[in-house]
Amino acid sequence: MKHELTAVPLARASSNPSASGGWWRDAVIYQVYVRSFADSDGDGIGDLRGVRERLPHLARLGVDAVWLTPFYVSPQADGGYDVADYRAVDPLFGDLADADDLVRAAHALGLRVIVDVVPNHTSERHPWFQEALAGVPGARERYLFRPGRGVDGSLPPNDWESVFGGPAWTRVPDGDWYLHLFAPEQPDLDWEHPEVAEEFASVLRFWLDLGVDGFRVDVAHGMVKAPGLPDIGRGAQATLIGTEPLPFFDQDGVHAIHRSWRRLLDSYGGGRIGVAEAWAPTSERLALYVRPDELHQAFNFRFLNCPWDPAAMRTVIDESLAATSAVGAPTTWVLSNHDVVRHVTRYGGGAQGLARARAAALLMLALPGSAYVYQGEELGLPEVTDLPAESRRDPAFRRRTTTATTATTATTPPTAPAAATADADADADGQDGLRDGCRVPLPWAGDEAPYGFGPGGSWLPQPDGWGGLSVAAQTGDPHSTLELYRAALELRRAMPGLGAVEAGQGGPDDEWPGAGAGPAVYARGMRWCPAPEGVLLFTRPGFACTVNTRPTSVELPSPGRPVLSSAPVETDGRTVRLPPDSCTWWAF
């Protein structure tokens, strides 16, 4: 028979925080890119009220929490990650009352709320930086101002490059240079200055007092730089992030900051958490961010970057679980976010890309730990790759450099993209600038743009044909990606062998007989089993997961009763034929 995309009728059950040691250990957290989620006022830009009105979608989807990208006062040079006031809502997105209403509405639906905090840099419009430019005594000490090199100081202080391309230094009219690891409008703070730590502790308290449940820490690996700011000695530095040690990222000093924040979070109670956006060269280095006295989670970018290859997947899964288990922390799994090409497209695009993306989602949700879902992936949205140049907003797309070492010199204080250009083929340093393609506003209903996004248009153009991908179109269709996610999240809550690592400690009756002789040993919550080439097979108590990465179907002994599959599965109860590029969940 063929097993279609249906879930067994199991009762919905919440995660058990007392058993797992904290709600975050097996939580599924949904990322909302605020300006692209839902627009309530018709200006074409998503806002907090729009998010609040669409919270029932997230509750029905079955996630545990929502993470909101920055909605603070900002010139929007980098989509709000250039913050001018950390305690106020930008009028684009509403006001503080809207933020308060959103938090209360989410809590009423059983959803927790995590907000972004951006501690590595401020906006160049932040009062502190304006004071620094104006020559207020001591103001520049809060940032990384340095004299230039060369006889007349006309060369940057070192050879560091911006993640967005070009030099990481901009010169101000009096001759000093300031560091910006991202856009020139995002000057880096100096965390050696005591006022910086005091200010951010105050900011965290402000939002915790409003009721948020935690923070996603932007560039959590970047606040501390190596003493002396040494040269790196090579270009294309953005390609080294997360693969090699760098003097501006993953310095040991960041951990003292995170320990102080953990003490602050714990003082509030109620399961308030910190989540590190941290790039580190190894899984072991990444695990340092989630030691018992530091943050609660860290994004697992190695899993996100893993190709559609069974050996690579197994290696990343094993190394990730081993590293976090060594410090008693949960592993997080993520496939897409607002900074990367959507995984439907990364996996090949079209029908093949969608099939692999659906399978990868089931694999991710079956693994021990916590998972993050980026808005629209539950709809199977692809990357939009044909946006016109005039619509682009990503500073990485707009910033063009001629060489990796040419200095950016500002003859006036920067108030707009200092090195920006509308040239569409900006790629001097390998920065493809494709982040806009994953930020196109969501389709909610209807056959024409803006597909229910709001009463007006949308700040980025939506493709023709997205009506069939909308929430309304997919709701109730048992073969849709949306219903696949809903079923998977319901089963994930209901099946006792899924979720946190602690859920993976089963007894002798919880093991698939085909796994081999001997007692079940669930290393870090799961057990790998022999499988044909190109197939991953692992078990957890009472549960098995199969992933066929091959372009053709494959036959193997049936692991049990199929409960959910990303594609129809043929089984006679004894053997099963797994479709190509598919994942299936089994109960036994």
Salt bridges, closest charged atoms under 4 A:
GLU4 OE1 - HIS479 ND1 3.78
GLU53 OE2 - ARG49 NE 3.53
ASP64 OD1 - ARG493 NH2 2.59
ASP78 OD1 - ARG435 NH2 2.95
ASP100 OD2 - ARG104 NE 2.79
ASP116 OD1 - ARG216 NH1 2.74
GLU124 OE2 - ARG125 NE 3.33
GLU131 OE1 - ARG142 NH1 2.98
GLU141 OE1 - HIS193 NE2 4.00
ASP174 OD2 - ARG140 NH2 2.70
ASP176 OD2 - ARG140 NH1 3.03
ASP188 OD2 - LYS225 NZ 2.85
GLU195 OE1 - ARG142 NH2 2.97
GLU199 OE2 - ARG87 NH1 2.84
ASP213 OD2 - HIS107 NE2 2.75
ASP218 OD1 - ARG216 NH1 2.91
ASP231 OD2 - ARG149 NH1 3.05
GLU244 OE1 - ARG234 NH1 3.27
ASP250 OD2 - ARG285 NE 2.97
ASP252 OD1 - ARG285 NH2 3.00
ASP266 OD1 - ARG262 NE 3.14
GLU277 OE2 - ARG216 NH2 3.34
GLU294 OE1 - HIS255 ND1 2.78
GLU294 OE2 - ARG259 NH1 3.16
GLU294 OE2 - ARG291 NH2 2.71
ASP318 OD2 - ARG314 NE 3.75
GLU319 OE1 - ARG302 NH1 2.64
ASP339 OD2 - HIS338 NE2 3.46
ASP339 OD1 - ARG435 NH1 2.90
ASP339 OD1 - ARG439 NH2 2.99
GLU378 OE2 - HIS57 NE2 2.97
ASP394 OD1 - ARG435 NH2 2.68
ASP423 OD2 - ARG400 NH1 2.59
ASP425 OD1 - ARG400 NH1 3.15
GLU483 OE2 - ARG486 NH1 2.92
GLU502 OE2 - ARG25 NE 3.15
GLU511 OE2 - ARG527 NH1 2.55
GLU555 OE1 - ARG577 NH2 3.16
ASP572 OD2 - ARG574 NH2 3.63
ASP581 OD1 - ARG356 NE 3.26
